Each structure stands twice: as structure tokens, then as C-alpha cells.
């Protein structure tokens, strides 16, 4: 809970730009401003390899118009996500893990962990893309001509699939060394890299103003031995060239030998939009993150959009279609090494940035212990705080992606994974906005739930436009990770947005649940079960859980005491133990505890204040008051046995502490905490307050249950539910159609609907006087059968002749007179004769006496009536609950 170890909250471990070499906030002071902390890393991440290697490719295949459409769509999607990033990042400090941190702390560990791992895989694939792009740029300058057997000038490197994998592995090894040894050097050099990239861009822009038109010979290899030579041309600014480049002309991709389309080209181009979170991930090092992240990210994205827009216009006006599809910028430049250096810097920078960022995400996942043992080594760091094991994990996975051999092959996977991560960020912001949590107060205000929802829809739609197979597979992987993390139930103190959303919706529907609109047709039991000690009441708790029929079920407990004598509320700390008990038993119940001078007053309080609106208890259930010494249920159920301790739940309650919290069951030397007068007064009070009352006896004889699994054998002793709808303590006033009798039938019917009792047979015992010579009981029986038919109650009616018992009744003419013991013993014998094999019995509970002096007598009568019967529920109903209407 409050003192739970959450390493991610105290370690600034992640930076898209690299590791600072420090391990704690104290040794890593906030010192970066908006420009160096947000703009520089974001611009570098967004330029990456696409700027130099694939801008011409996009315009060449898609044409200017389709290319601009792709550009606007891509930036529209990321702009919506940027609004969500700015909102979340300005609602609190974003620590290690970047997008993972935002999503996990907003949506909880299940969703955050699964999306975090997907985002990690996106960074891994992106690193592979940048490494392959760098190798492609190197081979374009230094690679041998595929059609020539001898080296010419600088073209000395042999080409081919395995050579590409070899060169890529060497470049990746260089990235690994930097990440392990000198990541902080890269962070400091990021501004210099940006200057070099900017100089390269300037040279590209001014070159058409200086150079004259040119033609080139370019040779590409298709398949194993097939080579093709093309003759593209550079025309300079030319209206005809621009006109010819307006429309799309999707053709064969020279690098992958596959036919291009809008979706495949867009997947390649969108790779340039995957660096928008670089600045947000630097929040731990920013002087003023709430101001720097929105301002820096928006400026950086606007700058990159402007650069791409200018390059699209420039290239479509100066190069023919063939030139755009088959080559890079450096062959048309005032000084070709400008572009070559820019390409190498941008590619290597993006590759190291992705590797460093991915390793920090993995390190954050390992610190949070969401995936257990497989990622446990990734939490290891060096003495300077560098997560070197995470770096090695990442290096190994990136090495696997390099076997794709071509940049365009894995660009689609990268794009799909990033779109899924962006959709998750939008979802996190949408959930926070819809939850209306008071603590969601971002300083960035330019967003709404409309932008979040539109961002989610845009990302998902574009995922399936780009590649339906990759999209379906990524979503399936996400669902599997969600199920895995949900099954693991990881502990977290981050807060769960699902709880806020549930609260928001429940409050709304509770307001709509108007108690004035209640109708008997839709009545259901809403039960308050008073529990003194769960050790002796667990079977009754489980039974009532089956009896509630989807209604409210509340476990109530009264602690005797006065708040004035306590320094703090003694009840509040107990809730976790009771809720853990509910989890252990697998029942769907709420818990309500109170502190009161007496059990009677506490029960009155709970009957009045438990529940909300139309969800308030209408039935009180109590354990039976007798002199038996209860058994300890914790010693019977395997869930509570010593050998099954487990690791405890997510809220700090393990099995030993749960057992220690609840006191031992009552024994011979224990004082009674409740007197007969107070017990009967509780029953009387509940009836006076319009509540139905049930008393449960002998339910400890039901075998233990664990998480809803029943241990009862399927034999004749358990498949009947016996109902005695007659007031057995008042034979002369017997009625089968009064409110209490009908309530008794309804409760038995409700139990028969429960899954565990669905196959049980319902038996109704009708007590009649057959020796009086009056045949009126036959008419009454027929009327009762008709009543059951109208109430749609399927039951077997058993006629019980009780002349010999009824004649022993010398009924009281007033409340104070006592029923004879002979009658009570005879009635008990009658019950045992006919219901000895029943699984549970439902009996009519007579109205309790108003005079407290008669309480002991009342309880004695009930005790003698139900003695040795087995599980029995005595019921007194005051609510009309049956309906014959449609």
C-alpha cells in the first residue's frame, strides 16, 4: 500500500537520449531547458533515417499529392497523440519508462505492462530499421557495383544478403559498445549531431540553385543474379518535372523486390513520426517539465513537418520519377560528403537512441516486476546506474531483426507497434478525462475527450490500412499479454483508472436507480449478514452468497466500543482483512463495519446506512443463538490451511496475518458477547424497520467451499430443499398464503435457481388435520397447488398429517403464555421424520415477542423446534415478493 516498494517512482532511469550515469533524483538534478531537453531529442528522433534515405522514395512512388496526403495524415495522427502526451505529462512528473510509465500509471499494470512490452518491441524494431538504413547508406557509397566484378574507386564493399547482415551486426556492435560504455557521451553530443544534420539539410536546399541538370547510371540487383540498370535524371527546378510527379506511380521496390502501394509506402514514411515522445521521456531532467514538454514537443513537430513539406516540394520539382525511386540526396549536392555525413550521423544517432530507449523501457518493466523471472535480470545495473543487462537483452533482439535484411521489410511492423502505443496513450488520456478524477488537472489544456477518441480511431484505422495481418497479430499479442498480467495480478500502488471509471459509471446508474420505481416483479434479496467471527460463519456466508440471486450482499460486523476512548478509528484498518476474507471465500459481497456501544445499536446503524439509493438491504440474516460451541472453519477449508500460505494478496494481507486477525472461536470459558434479550431485540428491530429476517442454524454442517467449488457429494441427502410454509408454533393460525409464507416460498425458489442448487428438488410440506372428518384440507391443498402454478414454482407437495402433534398444542392465548415442551418435541420429531435427508430446510420464523422478558422463552422454543435438524433457515418475511402478473 502506502509503503509499497515501487522502484519506478524513485529512479529516473529512462531517457530517450541516453543514460546520465546517475541512479537517483538527488544525483541527477534537473538542468535541461526546453531546447536541449525536448526539442533536440525530438527533432533527431523524428528525422532519423527516413529524412535522407526514404523521402525521395515516398515522393517517387506516391507522387506529390499522395505524398502530401500521407504527410498530413501522419502528422494529424501524431498531433492528436501529442495533445494526449502533453496533457498526461503535465499532470505529474513522468519518470523512467516514457510511454510505458504514462500508460501503466494511468491504466494500471495490466494494460501498462502489455503496452509497455509492445512499445519496447517497437523500439527494438525501430533500432533494426535505423541500422539497416545506415548500412544501406554505407553500401550506396562504398558498395561494389552489382554488375561489376572488380572494385572501382571507393566501391570496395561486396554486397548481398549475408554481407548486409554482417555489416549491420558490426554497426549494432558499435551501438552496443556505446550504450554499455559511453551513453552519456552520446547525450552530450546530441546537439552537435543536430548541427551536422541541419548543415546537411541546408546543403540539400541550396543545391538546386547551384547545380545544373545531370543524368546518372544506377544498377540494382533483383533476386540472386538479375541486375537492372536505370538512368535517372536530375532536372533542377522544372515545371514539367513537377507535373509528372504529381500523381502516384507505385512500382516494384528495388530493395525488397515487392510491389508498392499506398499502405506500404505510408508504413515506410510513418517511421519518421515515431520520435514524438523523446522530449516527454526527458521530464526527469527538465527544469520545468510542465512548460517544456508541451512547448518543446509542439515546436519540434512543427519544425520537422515544415522540413518534410519543403523537401517533398523540392524533390518533386527537381528529380524525375526514376531518380526519386532509386537513389539518395548525396549524388545531387554542392558537396556530396555533406549529405553522407548527415545520413551517417542521423542513422547512427537514431539507432543508439532506440537501443538506449528500449533498454530503459525494459529496465523499467523489470523494476516493476510485471513479467516475473524472465525479465528479472534486466533490473541489474552497473555501479554508475547503467542497466547493462537490459542493453544486452535489447542488443540480442535487435540482432534478430537484422536478419530481415532490408529496411522496408520491418518498417511496417515498426509502424503498427508505434500506432498501437500511440492509441494506448490516447486511451490513457481519454480514460483520465472520462473518469473526471479531481486530481487530473493537467496544466496543458488544449485537448478534450474528442481529440483522444479521434486519435484512438485514427491510429487503429491506419494500423489496418497499413497491414491487417500485422495489426491483427499485434492486437492478439496485446490481448495475450493482458490476460497473462491479469492472471498474475501484479501488485501496484499506482492506482487503477478502471476503478475511477467504474466509480463514475456506478454513481451515474445509482442515481438512476430510483427506489420509488421498485416493483414486486423485479424484487430480489438484498442481504445484510451480521458476522461476529468468520471462523465459525464461513459456511453461512457462502450459503447466503448463493441465496442473493444477483442482489446486494453485505457482510456486517459490529465492534463494541466508543470512539472517544480511541486515538484513531479502530474499524478502518480492519477492512483489508475482511475484504481478503471475501476474496478467499470467492463470494460477491461488500463489507461494512461499524463501532458501537452495543451490537443492537450497531445493527440498527448498518440496517439504516448500508447501501446507496435503491441498493439497500431488505433482508437481515443472523446466525442462530444457541449454546453450541462452533467449529473453526479455517481448519477445514484447504484455502485457510497452514500448508497453503501462498504469497498473500495484492494489499499486504497474507494467510498468517489473516488468521491472526480473527479471534479463535468461542469455547466453554469464553464469555457470551451477546445476551438473549439483545439478540431477540435485534430481530424485533429489523421487523419493525420493515426488513425480512432469516436465522441460520447448523450451516457449519455444510462441507467447506473454496472459490465457488463445492465439495458436497452427489447423493440423495443433498438434492432436496424442504420448505415448511406453516407457522409450526401456531397450528391454529396456519396459513399458506400470507406474506411470510409466500416470502418463504420465494426464498426457496431463489436458492433453487443458484448454480449449485439448480438440480436440487424443491419439496413443500403442507401440514393438515386429516382425522377431523372435515375434508376442507383437500380443497386447501388444491388451492395451494393452483397458487404454486400461478407463481411458476415447480415443486413436489408433500401432505403431512399432524393431528397427533396439533392435539398436543395448548396454544397461548396471549404473548406471555408458554408452548408446551411436549408439543415442541413432537413437532421436532415430525420435522426430523420428513426432512432428515434434506440438504437445507426453510421454516417459518414466528414474530418475536415485544416484551424482552420473553426473549429466552422465544429462543428456547426455536431451539427445541430445530434441534438436530441439520442446515435450517428460519425466515420471517414482511415484504410482498410474489407476483402472478406478466
PyMOL commands that set and color helices and strands:
alter all, ss='L'
color gray80, all
select helices_A, chain A and resi 7-9+25-27+34-47+50-53+55-89+99-107+109-142+161-181+183-210+239-244+262-273+280-285+289-318+321-326+336-368+373-379+388-404+407-435+449-466+468-488+497-512+515-517+520-522+534-536+538-547+563-565+572-585+599-609+633-635+638-640+655-661+676-688+699-701+731-733+739-753+776-790+803-806+821-835+852-866
alter helices_A, ss='H'
color red, helices_A
select strands_A, chain A and resi 214-215+218-222+226-230+233-234+527-530+553-560+590-596+619-623+692-697+705-706+709-710+720-724+761-768+796-801+840-844+872-876
alter strands_A, ss='S'
color yellow, strands_A
deselect
rebuild
show_as cartoon
